Amino acid sequence: MTERHARRPELGHAAQLRRVMARYQSLVSEQAGDWEAFIAALQRPLPACIWAHPQRTDVAELQALIIAEEGGELPGLARDPWSPLALRLPVDFKAGQRWWYCAGLAHAQEAASQVPVWLLDVHPGQRVLDLCAAPGGKTAQIALALGNRGTLLANDFARERIAALQGNLDRLGIVNVSTTWGDGGNYPAAAGAFDRILVDAPCSSEGTLRRHRSLAARLDPDTLATNARLHGRQLALLRKAVQLCRAGGRILYSTCTFAPEENECIVAQVLEEQAGRLRLLPARLPGLAGRPGLTAWGGRTLDASLANCLRLWPHHTDTGGFFVAVMEKTPDAPQLEPGDTAVLDAGVDDECWLPALAEHYGWPETIWSGLRVQRQTRRGLHLLAADHEPPAQPSAQGRGLFFHRTNIRPPKLTTAGALLFGAQATRQVMELSQEQRDAYLRRASVTPRPQQWADCRPGQVIVRYRGHPLGVALLTRSRTLESLFPSRWSGCAGRS
Ligand SMILES: C[S@@+](CC[C@H](N)C(=O)[O-])C[C@H]1O[C@@H](n2cnc3c(N)ncnc32)[C@H](O)[C@@H]1O
């Protein structure tokens, strides 16, 4: 950021927005209608948005649950016509602080940010790579579109953001993801070819101005056109995706910026380099009021097929700004040889923990079907989809879901494990009242009524609310219920 454009707090927010968006004034007027409506939309806070976990609920059920929990209809609570899972919520609604969020029934993700995965057109059985994955909203969408089976690799450059991604996958019970850490532009070709690749690229993030008001004072419009480092990174990521995509496979490139230099210009350059081996598919969703990609910018004419890209303008879709390009590698394009697959055998004796665990909670033997147990650390056991086949290279940061801690006495089912299997427990399970639920999520102890513990022995129990598992608690000999809800998850419970 240049000295000239360092923070300009002296300007009001609207003036800041006009300053940083001025370079798009004619573009907005030409393709997106009213400039003043655009500036006004950027000043409005963004509606909250969630998607319903398709394996745990559906959007109508989730909507009814929210109405019941909030004591009536909420202004702004609405479905989006282009998504069977998305639900809009009022601007200040803190979904992450509701019990049903802690229970993994939903995930908070900006509406525009949900669009790319719908357009990636993921189907069970496909091998998928998410090259810039953290904090993982789109990874989770892809994982569930794969039916929580098969192989999805989620890569990111920022190690600490991979931890946040893993936390989201754990809450949502996802078992088909291996995470990798590294520069996506250098992702090893030894990983082999993928059917679908998402490049949700790092960008100047202008499209998030509704969410991040303070960004307006920091953005420097003069450097957007010339940010060679950022453009180089975006190009490297997209080129790598082309290399790793199987012939006939699909690549989705997305950003949350309006800047054509980071959008159409990047895609145009890679299309040109591929000389006909890559083509743009129309990026459209029924009911989504997007606009076509640009075919000219900054005095340069781009290929006419760039119109197939999708631009989301905040004043049309009441979202942030977003750009999506969907590309298909032609069937005759060159393809990588398959790489080696990682060896994922269970360690010696590791499966011996399972019968005791199933016996404790009264689970059927079939509970493990379609799953593989693996010891990745001394702490305990992970669960993976049985058909998860990550490559040997790059080596993974983590695979699947950490579900059973075995290095403590007694061993303990993790909260993620309880959310995944708790609905099927027939023993050592306790239904909580609303007050007990709130106390549990605050990590406080409660004294359950005798009818609640009548069928439970002292020891670990799965606690549920309205049939939805919340986690694990300890029923003491004096029949107190001590919360074992993890402190790192307890942000969930700010307002249960
Ligand atoms: C727009 S965010 C991704 C958001 C994510 N797809 C989601 O839906 O939650 C871009 C991500 O790219 C990562 N990143 C930046 N440069 C990268 C690179 N060279 N390789 C891989 N990831 C990179 C950042 O750490 C950041 O997490």
The ligand as an SDF file (V2000), in Angstrom:
LIG
                    3D

 27 29  0  0  0  0  0  0  0  0999 V2000
  -10.5660  -16.9020   -0.4180 C   0  0  0  0  0  0  0  0  0  0  0  0
   -9.6870  -17.7670    0.7790 S   0  0  0  0  0  0  0  0  0  0  0  0
  -10.3470  -19.3890    0.6230 C   0  0  0  0  0  0  0  0  0  0  0  0
  -11.6800  -19.5670    1.2980 C   0  0  0  0  0  0  0  0  0  0  0  0
  -12.1230  -21.0040    1.3130 C   0  0  0  0  0  0  0  0  0  0  0  0
  -12.1460  -21.5720   -0.0100 N   0  0  0  0  0  0  0  0  0  0  0  0
  -13.4830  -21.1720    1.9560 C   0  0  0  0  0  0  0  0  0  0  0  0
  -14.4700  -21.3040    1.2550 O   0  0  0  0  0  0  0  0  0  0  0  0
  -13.5460  -21.1910    3.1930 O   0  0  0  0  0  0  0  0  0  0  0  0
   -8.1260  -17.9480    0.0350 C   0  0  0  0  0  0  0  0  0  0  0  0
   -7.2140  -18.8900    0.7540 C   0  0  0  0  0  0  0  0  0  0  0  0
   -6.0750  -19.0730   -0.0650 O   0  0  0  0  0  0  0  0  0  0  0  0
   -4.9860  -19.3220    0.7760 C   0  0  0  0  0  0  0  0  0  0  0  0
   -3.7860  -19.1240   -0.0620 N   0  0  0  0  0  0  0  0  0  0  0  0
   -3.1680  -17.9820   -0.3910 C   0  0  0  0  0  0  0  0  0  0  0  0
   -2.1520  -18.2550   -1.2240 N   0  0  0  0  0  0  0  0  0  0  0  0
   -2.1390  -19.5830   -1.4230 C   0  0  0  0  0  0  0  0  0  0  0  0
   -1.3160  -20.4650   -2.1600 C   0  0  0  0  0  0  0  0  0  0  0  0
   -0.3050  -20.0230   -2.8910 N   0  0  0  0  0  0  0  0  0  0  0  0
   -1.5880  -21.7780   -2.0990 N   0  0  0  0  0  0  0  0  0  0  0  0
   -2.6200  -22.2480   -1.3560 C   0  0  0  0  0  0  0  0  0  0  0  0
   -3.4240  -21.4580   -0.6380 N   0  0  0  0  0  0  0  0  0  0  0  0
   -3.1810  -20.1430   -0.6720 C   0  0  0  0  0  0  0  0  0  0  0  0
   -5.1810  -18.3670    1.9220 C   0  0  0  0  0  0  0  0  0  0  0  0
   -4.4700  -18.8080    3.0700 O   0  0  0  0  0  0  0  0  0  0  0  0
   -6.6850  -18.4180    2.0980 C   0  0  0  0  0  0  0  0  0  0  0  0
   -7.0210  -19.3520    3.0890 O   0  0  0  0  0  0  0  0  0  0  0  0
  1  2  1  0
  2  3  1  0
  2 10  1  0
  3  4  1  0
  4  5  1  0
  5  6  1  0
  5  7  1  0
  7  8  2  0
  7  9  1  0
 10 11  1  0
 11 12  1  0
 11 26  1  0
 12 13  1  0
 13 14  1  0
 13 24  1  0
 14 15  1  0
 14 23  1  0
 15 16  2  0
 16 17  1  0
 17 18  1  0
 17 23  2  0
 18 19  1  0
 18 20  2  0
 20 21  1  0
 21 22  2  0
 22 23  1  0
 24 25  1  0
 24 26  1  0
 26 27  1  0
M  CHG  2   2   1   9  -1
M  END
$$$$
